[in-house]
């Protein structure tokens, strides 16, 4: 960890070291530490500067090495992420704009600051440092975007859909969208361009992905059809409703006039409909949530919907259904090989699925 002189005005080096348990480096020239900038630069897998002030951006753009941090930048071959934070007028200044453009030309990844409440009563504008979770996601992409998925377009569906019964009620299911969100986030970290078509989520949308929010199964069907021609990989992790009311009421249905029965009609089978739209080479991953004959039903879906991989789990198993952070799945490939995974976080499941997808892209 490197602290500039200005950073030490806010939090002392001793405090940082106590909180992180890691050595803190502050001086470019110090007894016994004259080559710290070379050692740190060579040891780094990635360099993150957060917050990056207007002054730091200017010095980095000019290639200065007048303190330990800028010297490390010149000496490292690791990828660099700069996270600006400053007053909105400073961010908008033409000189800062030119500095940022030049840094990007040099190969540095420079985030745009968030829009929010600024210091000293300056109101709302661009200049806030992004939240730590967002920075961490960008660090992941900085380090992981070197594999087969880099620059591929991955289309992911997530969450439930809602089928209107009347203006205030709907038919839906218990899907939170956590599995699809985890896959979208992991694919983006691996360098993919990701489009996430999602129904109402019970978890925050991931950083960096294009989110297309939908409500009904028909909406999701239309959004998938629009994005599919550009997709190299399609991952259908959503749980769209299989049925909809045959006719939705225009007004709220009152108890006093409730019908004895509500007629249902099937919704479109989105995954089946993609068969005719897929381009050659598109990798397609489907999901099957079963309560009986789990593997048999999954194999049937794998064949009938022409999938390259199906991810199946048992909804009755503890920790493997809706609205939880874990999952226990079995992966079945197009050659019918079966890989049963242990109970793990949905993030780890996403990584295992994408490992298989990358293998399919490579032809292995």
C-alpha positions in Angstrom: 0.0 0.0 0.0 1.3 3.4 -1.0 0.1 6.7 0.6 0.8 10.0 -0.9 1.6 13.0 1.2 -1.9 14.4 0.8 -3.4 11.1 1.8 -1.5 11.2 5.0 -3.3 14.5 5.8 -6.5 12.5 6.1 -5.4 9.1 7.6 -2.0 8.5 9.0 0.2 5.6 7.8 0.2 3.9 11.2 -3.6 3.9 11.2 -3.7 2.3 7.7 -1.2 -0.3 8.7 -3.1 -1.2 11.8 -6.4 -1.5 9.9 -5.1 -3.5 7.0 -2.3 -5.5 8.6 -0.1 -4.6 5.6 3.0 -2.5 5.3 2.5 1.1 4.2 5.0 2.9 2.0 5.1 6.7 1.8 8.5 8.0 0.7 10.3 7.8 -2.7 13.7 8.3 -1.1 14.2 6.9 2.4 17.0 5.0 4.2 16.8 1.3 3.3 13.9 1.9 0.9 15.5 3.6 -2.1 14.3 1.0 -4.5 10.8 0.5 -3.1 9.2 1.9 -6.3 10.8 -0.9 -8.3 10.1 -3.6 -5.9 6.4 -2.6 -5.5 6.0 -2.1 -9.2 7.3 -5.6 -10.0 5.3 -7.3 -7.2 1.9 -5.8 -8.2 -0.7 -7.8 -10.2 -2.6 -4.6 -10.6 -2.4 -1.0 -9.4 -5.4 0.9 -8.1 -5.3 4.6 -7.3 -8.4 5.6 -5.3 -9.2 8.4 -4.9 -7.2 9.9 -7.8 -7.2 13.7 -7.5 -7.1 16.2 -10.3 -3.5 16.9 -9.3 -2.5 13.2 -9.4 -4.2 12.7 -12.8 -2.2 15.7 -14.2 1.1 14.4 -12.8 0.5 10.8 -14.0 -0.5 12.1 -17.5 2.8 14.0 -17.7 4.8 10.9 -16.7 6.2 12.6 -13.5 7.9 10.5 -10.9 8.2 13.1 -8.1 6.7 10.8 -5.4 6.5 7.1 -4.7 3.1 6.5 -6.3 3.9 8.2 -9.6 7.3 6.4 -9.7 5.5 3.1 -9.2 3.2 3.8 -12.2 6.2 4.4 -14.5 8.0 1.3 -13.2 5.1 -1.2 -13.3 3.9 -3.3 -16.2 0.7 -4.4 -14.3 -2.7 -3.1 -15.4 -3.7 0.2 -13.7 -7.1 1.5 -12.5 -7.5 5.1 -11.7 -10.6 6.2 -9.7 -11.1 10.0 -9.9 -12.8 12.0 -7.1 -12.9 15.8 -7.1 -15.2 18.8 -7.5 -17.5 18.6 -10.5 -16.0 21.8 -12.0 -12.5 20.4 -11.7 -13.6 17.2 -13.3 -15.2 19.2 -16.2 -12.2 21.4 -16.7 -10.7 21.1 -20.2 -7.2 20.3 -18.8 -8.6 17.4 -16.7 -10.5 16.2 -19.7 -7.3 16.1 -21.8 -5.3 14.5 -19.0 -7.9 11.7 -18.7 -8.0 11.2 -22.4 -4.2 10.9 -22.5 -4.1 8.5 -19.6 -6.6 6.2 -21.4 -4.5 6.4 -24.6 -1.6 5.2 -22.4 -3.6 2.1 -21.5 -4.7 3.2 -18.0 -8.3 2.4 -17.1 -9.9 5.6 -15.7 -13.4 5.3 -14.2 -15.9 8.2 -14.5 -16.8 9.5 -11.0 -20.2 9.0 -9.6 -22.9 11.6 -9.6 -24.0 12.6 -6.1 -23.8 15.1 -3.3 -20.6 17.1 -3.4 -18.6 18.7 -0.6 -18.9 22.2 0.7 -22.6 22.5 -0.3 -21.8 22.4 -4.0 -24.9 20.5 -4.7 -25.2 17.3 -6.9 -22.9 16.6 -9.8 -20.2 14.2 -11.1 -17.2 14.0 -8.8 -17.9 11.5 -6.1 -15.6 8.5 -5.8 -17.5 5.3 -6.8 -18.6 3.0 -4.0 -16.1 0.3 -2.8 -18.2 -2.5 -4.2 -18.1 -0.9 -7.7 -14.3 -0.3 -7.5 -13.8 -4.0 -6.4 -15.8 -5.1 -9.4 -13.6 -3.0 -11.8 -10.5 -4.5 -10.1 -11.9 -8.0 -10.8 -12.3 -7.1 -14.5 -8.8 -5.5 -14.5 -7.3 -8.8 -13.4 -9.6 -11.4 -15.0 -10.3 -10.0 -18.5 -7.7 -12.1 -20.2 -9.5 -15.3 -21.1 -11.7 -16.6 -23.8 -14.7 -14.4 -22.9 -12.8 -11.2 -23.3 -14.6 -9.0 -25.9 -17.4 -11.7 -26.3 -21.0 -10.6 -26.0 -22.8 -12.6 -23.3 -26.6 -12.3 -23.0 -28.0 -13.4 -19.6 -31.6 -13.5 -18.4 -32.4 -13.3 -14.7 -35.2 -13.1 -12.2 -39.0 -13.8 -12.5 -41.6 -12.3 -14.7 -44.9 -11.0 -13.7 -48.2 -11.7 -15.4 -50.9 -9.1 -14.6 -54.1 -10.4 -13.1 -55.5 -6.8 -12.7 -53.8 -3.4 -12.2 -52.5 -4.3 -8.7 -52.0 -8.1 -8.7 -49.9 -10.5 -10.7 -48.8 -14.2 -11.1 -45.1 -14.7 -10.5 -42.7 -17.0 -8.7 -40.1 -16.8 -5.9 -37.0 -16.2 -8.1 -34.8 -13.4 -6.8 -32.5 -13.2 -9.8 -29.4 -13.9 -7.7 -28.1 -16.7 -10.0 -28.4 -14.7 -13.2 -26.9 -11.6 -11.6 -23.9 -13.7 -10.4 -23.4 -15.0 -13.9 -23.7 -11.6 -15.5 -21.2 -10.1 -13.0 -18.7 -12.9 -13.4 -18.9 -12.7 -17.2 -18.3 -9.0 -17.1 -15.3 -9.5 -14.8 -13.9 -11.9 -17.4 -13.9 -9.1 -20.0 -17.2 -9.8 -21.8 -19.7 -7.3 -22.9 -22.8 -8.3 -21.0 -26.5 -7.6 -21.6 -28.7 -8.6 -18.6 -32.4 -9.0 -19.5 -34.1 -9.2 -16.1 -37.5 -9.2 -14.4 -37.9 -7.5 -11.0 -34.8 -8.3 -9.0 -34.4 -9.1 -5.3 -30.7 -8.2 -5.4 -28.7 -5.2 -6.8 -27.9 -5.2 -10.5 -24.2 -5.9 -11.2 -21.7 -3.2 -12.1 -20.7 -2.6 -15.7 -23.4 -4.6 -17.5 -26.2 -3.3 -19.8 -29.5 -3.9 -17.9 -32.7 -4.3 -19.8 -35.6 -4.3 -17.3 -38.7 -6.2 -18.2 -42.0 -7.1 -16.5 -43.8 -9.9 -18.4 -42.7 -13.0 -20.2 -43.7 -11.4 -23.4 -41.5 -8.4 -22.6 -38.6 -10.8 -21.9 -39.2 -12.7 -25.1 -39.0 -9.5 -27.1 -35.9 -8.3 -25.3 -34.1 -11.6 -25.8 -35.0 -11.7 -29.5 -33.6 -8.1 -30.0 -30.3 -8.9 -28.3 -29.7 -12.4 -29.5 -28.3 -11.7 -32.9 -25.3 -9.9 -31.3 -24.7 -12.6 -28.7 -21.8 -15.1 -28.7 -23.2 -16.8 -25.5 -26.8 -17.0 -24.3 -27.4 -18.0 -20.6 -31.1 -18.4 -19.8 -31.0 -18.2 -16.0 -34.4 -16.4 -15.6 -37.5 -18.1 -14.3 -40.3 -16.7 -16.6 -43.8 -17.5 -15.7 -45.2 -20.5 -17.6 -48.8 -19.2 -17.4 -50.6 -15.9 -17.6 -54.2 -15.0 -16.9 -56.2 -15.5 -20.2 -57.6 -12.0 -19.7 -56.4 -9.4 -17.3 -59.0 -7.2 -15.6 -59.0 -3.5 -16.4 -59.9 -2.6 -12.8 -58.9 -4.1 -9.4 -61.0 -7.3 -8.8 -63.1 -6.8 -5.6 -63.7 -9.6 -3.2 -67.4 -9.1 -3.7 -67.2 -9.7 -7.4 -64.3 -12.2 -7.6 -64.7 -14.9 -10.2 -65.0 -18.5 -9.1 -62.0 -19.4 -11.3 -59.3 -17.6 -13.3 -58.6 -19.1 -16.7 -54.9 -19.4 -17.5 -53.1 -19.5 -20.8 -49.5 -20.6 -21.5 -46.8 -18.0 -22.1 -44.2 -18.1 -24.8 -41.3 -20.6 -24.4 -38.5 -18.1 -24.7 -35.7 -20.6 -24.8 -37.4 -22.7 -27.5 -38.1 -19.7 -29.6 -34.4 -18.8 -29.7 -33.5 -22.0 -31.7 -34.5 -20.4 -35.0 -32.7 -17.2 -34.2 -29.4 -18.5 -33.1 -26.4 -17.8 -35.2 -23.7 -20.5 -35.9 -21.4 -20.9 -33.0 -23.6 -19.3 -30.3 -23.2 -21.2 -27.0 -26.5 -21.7 -25.3 -26.9 -22.5 -21.6 -30.3 -23.4 -20.1 -31.5 -24.0 -16.5 -33.8 -26.5 -15.1 -35.3 -26.3 -11.7 -37.0 -29.6 -10.9 -38.8 -31.3 -8.0 -38.8 -34.9 -9.3 -36.9 -37.0 -11.9 -34.4 -34.2 -11.8 -31.7 -35.6 -14.2 -34.1 -37.3 -16.5 -36.1 -34.0 -17.0 -33.0 -32.0 -17.5 -31.7 -34.4 -20.2 -35.0 -34.0 -22.0 -34.8 -30.3 -21.9 -31.1 -30.4 -23.1 -32.2 -32.3 -26.2 -35.5 -30.6 -27.0 -34.1 -27.1 -26.7 -30.8 -27.8 -28.5 -28.6 -26.7 -25.6 -24.8 -26.9 -25.2 -25.1 -27.1 -21.4 -27.9 -27.3 -18.9 -27.7 -26.4 -15.2 -30.1 -28.4 -13.1 -31.0 -28.2 -9.4 -33.6 -29.7 -7.1 -35.9 -27.0 -5.7 -36.7 -29.2 -2.7 -33.1 -29.4 -1.5 -32.2 -27.1 1.3 -29.9 -24.2 0.1 -30.4 -24.9 -3.5 -33.7 -23.2 -4.5 -35.0 -19.6 -4.7 -34.1 -16.6 -2.5 -30.9 -18.1 -1.1 -27.2 -17.2 -1.7 -26.1 -20.8 -2.3 -26.9 -23.5 -4.9 -26.2 -27.1 -5.5 -26.3 -27.8 -9.2 -25.5 -30.5 -11.7 -24.0 -29.6 -15.1 -24.9 -31.7 -18.1 -23.1 -31.1 -21.4 -24.2 -31.7 -24.9 -22.2 -35.0 -24.9 -24.3 -36.0 -21.9 -21.4 -35.8 -19.5 -22.6 -35.1 -15.9 -20.7 -33.0 -13.3 -22.4 -32.7 -9.9 -21.1 -29.7 -8.0 -21.1 -29.4 -4.2 -23.2 -26.9 -2.3 -21.5 -23.5 -2.9 -22.2 -19.8 -3.3 -24.0 -18.7 -6.4 -20.9 -16.7 -7.3 -18.9 -19.9 -7.3 -21.5 -21.7 -9.3 -21.4 -18.9 -11.8 -17.6 -19.3 -12.2 -18.0 -23.0 -12.7 -20.6 -22.5 -15.4 -18.4 -19.9 -17.2 -15.4 -22.2 -17.0 -17.5 -24.7 -19.0 -18.6 -22.0 -21.4 -15.0 -21.0 -22.1 -14.2 -24.6 -22.7 -17.0 -24.9 -25.3 -15.8 -21.7 -27.0 -12.3 -23.2 -27.2 -13.7 -26.5 -28.5 -12.5 -28.4 -25.5 
